[in-house]
Amino acid sequence: MSDASRNKSDNVAAVLKVFSVLETLAEEGRSSLGDIAQRAMTSKATTHRLLQTIVDLGYAEQEEETEKYRLTLKLFGLGARTLRGQTHLLQAADRAMGMLSRETGESINLGVMDEREQRVAYIHKYDSAYSLSMNSPLGKRNPLHSTSLGKALLAYRDETEIAERLSKMTFEKLAPKTITDVQTLREQLIRIREDGYSEELEESEVGVRCMAVPIRDHLGKSIAAISISFPLFRFDPARKSTYVRILLEAGQMASKSLGFSG
C-alpha cells in the first residue's frame, strides 16, 4: 500500500471513530469514558483524545462531579442549520400538526426520508398532553419498513425508487409484528396508496400504534409524513374513522401549502 493510500485509510478510520463517539453520546445522553470507549469500540486512550478535541471545539462537555461526557447545543445548532432549506415544509407541517395535537392530545411527529439509507428521520414534533406517551427525540432515525412514517413516505415514491430501496432493506425485526419480507411490505404500500394513510401496530415498538399520512409536493412526490402515536391502551377503535379523517385533512392541508393539487 502506498503512503497516500495508507494516510487516506488512517484518516477515514479517525473520522469513523469521531462519529462513533458522537453517536454514542447522542444515544446515551451522558456517558463515562469507559462506556463511550466500549460502545465506540476504541481504546480508552484513543477515546480520551477524541473527547478532549470534541470538548475543546465546544461540541461536548464533561461534568465536574461525575466526570461523564455529554453533547452541547452547539452540535444541535449544526443540525438546525441543515433544516433552513426546509422552512416552508416546517411551516406547512406545523399548522397541520398543531391541529392534530389539539384534536387528539397524542404525540405528533414529522419525518423525512433519509436519502442515503432506508430510514426516516424525525425533524419536528408535538409532545403528548398525557404523562404516559411515546417519545421520539428529534434526529431519531428509524427503519422505513417498521414505521408508519416510513411506509407513508415510501408508498408515494416512484416505482423505480421503491424497488431500489426495497432491494437494500434488511428487514430487521424490531418488535412482535415487524414486517420481515418484501412481499408483505409491497402489499401494504399498495393499500396505503388506496387508503391515503399508513398504519403501524407494534412493528417498531411493543405497545405502540401509529398512523401516518404523506405530505406531497407539487409533483405529487412524498417529501415528508405526519404521524399520530398512541399507546395501545389509549387507542380507541371506535374513533379510528375520526383519526383517519383528521389525518387525511392534515396531510391535504400541508400538501396544498406546498403546491400539491391532487
N, C-alpha and C positions, 0 to 999 in steps of 0.2 A: 504494500500500500504506500502511495506517495505521501510526502509530508502534508501536501494540500488536502488530500483525502482524509488523512488522519485528523488534521485540525478541524475539518468540517464535521467529522463524526463526533469529535470531542465537544464541539460547540452545540451540536444537536442534543447530545446527551445532557449537557449542562442546562439547556433550555427545558428539556423534559423534566429534569429534577426540580427546577424552579416552579414549574407549573404543577408538579405533583405536590409540592409543599403548599402552594396557594390553594389548590383544590381541597387538600386535607383541611386546611384552616376554614375554608368556606363551608365544608360539610360538617365539621365538628364544632365550629364556633370558637371554643377555647381549647388549646391542647398543649401538653408538655412537650419538651424537646424529644423525649423518648418515644412518645406516641406518634409524633409527626414523622420521625425517622422511620418508625416501623411501618406506618401507612404509606409513606412515600418510597419505601424500600431503598433507603440510602443510609450510610453510616451516620452516627451521631455527629462526628466531626464535620462531615460534609453538610449535614442539615444545619448545624450551628452556623457555619459560614454563610450559607444561603439565607438563613433567617436574619443574621446581622445585616446583610446587604439590603434585604427587604425592609427591615426596620429603619435603616439609615435613609432609605428612599421614601419613607413615610407611608408605606403600604401595609405595615403591621406594627404592632406594639407589644411590649412584654409587661405583664402585670408585676408590680414590685412584690406584692405579698405572696402570690402563688408561683411566680416565675413562668406562668403559662403565656402562650402567644395567642394573639387574635388579630384579625384584619381590622384596618381602619376604614373610614368612609372615603378615603382617597381612591381606593380601588372601586368603590361604588360609583364615584364620580366618573371614572373612565367608562363604566358600563352605561351610565346615564347619558353620556355624550353620544354613545352609539345610537341612541334612540331619537336623536334630534331630527333625523330624517323621517321618523315615524310620527311626527307631531300630529299630522292630520288624522292618521289612523287612531292614535290615542284619544284625540278629542272626540272623534265619531264614536269610538267604542265606549268611552267613559259615560256618555249620555245614556246609552243603551244599558250599560252595566249598572248604572245608578238606578234605573227603572226596575231592573231585575232584583236588585238588592232591597229596594223598598217593598216590592211585591212579595218576596219570599223570606227575607231575613237570613238567607243562607249565603255561603261563600260563593263569590262570583269571580271567575278567572278569565284572563285574556291570554291566549297563547299564539305564538307564531312558529312557523316551520323552520327548523334548523336546515339550512340549505346544503349542508355537507353531511350530516348524519341523519339517521332515521328517528329523529326526536322532535318533540315540541318544547319550546322554551316559554316559560311563564314571565310576562313582562308587565302586567298590571293586575290589580285585584281589589275587590271589596271584601273585607272580612265579615264573617257571620255575626249576627246580632246575638247569637247564643254562645254560652260559655263553652259548651262541648261542640266543636266544629272541626272541619277539615282545614289543614294549614298547608298551603303550597307557597313556599318562600319565592319571592321574585328572583328570577335567574335559574330556578329549578328546571331541569330538563328531563322529561320522561319519554319513554318509547312511544312511537306513533301507534303501534298495534294494540297497546293496552289502555289507551286513554280516549275518552270521548272527544277531547280537543283534537288529538292526533287524527282520529278517524274522520272527524268533520273536515279537517284540513285536507286530508288525503283524497277524500271522495270527490272533491271539486278541483282536482288537478287533471291534466290531460292524460290519456291512456298510456302514452309513452313514458311519462314521468312515473305514473303509478306502477307500471310494470318494472321499471328500473329500480324504484325504491323497494318494491316487494322482493326483488331478487337479492337485495342486500340485507334484508331483515334476518335476525337470528331467532326471533320469536321466543325470547326468554320468558319463562313462566314466573310471574311476579306475585300472583295471588291465585286463589282457588279456581277462578273462571277466566284466567288469561287465555286469549286466543293463541294457539300454538301451531297453526298451519295456514298456508296461503289461501287455500280454497275457502275456508270459513271467513277469513277476512275479506276476500273478494265478494262473497255473498253479502256480507254486511255493508260493504261500500255501495253495492247496487241498491240495497234497501235504504241506505242513508240518502242517496240521490232521489229516491222516490218519495221519501217522507220529509226530507228537508232538514232532518236533525239526526244526531247520533246519540247512542247510549253506552253506558259502561256500568256493569254490575259486578262488583268485586273482581275486576280484571286487573286493576293496578294496586289495590289495597283492600284488605279484609274489612268488611263492614261499611264500605263506601259505595254510593251510587251517584253517577254523574250523567248529565245530559248537556249536549252542546250543539251550537249552530255555527256555520261558517260566516265570515264576513268576506264579501266578494268585491272585487274592483270593477272598473267599467267594462272589462273584458269578460267578467264572469268567473275569473280565477279566484280561488280562496287565498287570501293574504293573511288571515287571522281567524281565530274562532273564539267564541264566548261560551263558558260553561257555568252550570249551577252544580254545586257539590252538596250532597246530602249524606248525613249518617243514615244508614239503612233504617234504623228505628224511627227516624223522623220523616222518612219519605211516606207521603200519604197517597196510596194508589188511586184513591177516589179523586185526587186533584191532578192526576197525571195530565189529563187533557188541558187543564189550565196552565200547567208548567210548559207544555208543548206550545200552546198558543202564545204565551208571553215571550218564550224563547224565539219563536219564529218572528214575532213582531220586532224583537230586539235586533235580530240578525238583519232583517229588512231595513230597519231604521239606520243602522250603522252602514250597511252596504249602499243605500241610496245616498248617504252623505259622501261616499267615495265614487259616485258616478254610476253605480250599477242600476239598471233599469228593468231587470227581468222580473 
